[in-house]
Amino acid sequence: MGAGSDDTVFRALSDPHRRALLDALFVEDGQRLGQLCELLPGMTRFGVMKHLAVLEEANLLVTERRGRTKVHHLNPVPIQQIADRWIAKYAVGPVRELTDLARRLEPPPPS
């Protein structure tokens, strides 16, 4: 599995902690390790670093050195490539029509 391959990206996205880290970087890009550790208080600093390494291996994360610290940035390109490759082709034609029909037939959620 190479960096940014579909398998590597799917593996990186399979963990809820890593998805939470990506969500945090989506909201505020360019965060340091300490900021990201605050997001996962039950996890050690080393644990967060391991998750960040998996995300970086999948090319979902780019790090920038600023002096002695690293700043982490979201790279959404691999996610878009996954969407183009695996989701878009199933969201056209009959499948889209069926999901639209199901949406129209299902009762609206209670407010």
Order of alpha helices (4+ residues) and beta strands (2+ residues): alpha-alpha-beta-alpha-alpha-beta-beta-alpha-alpha
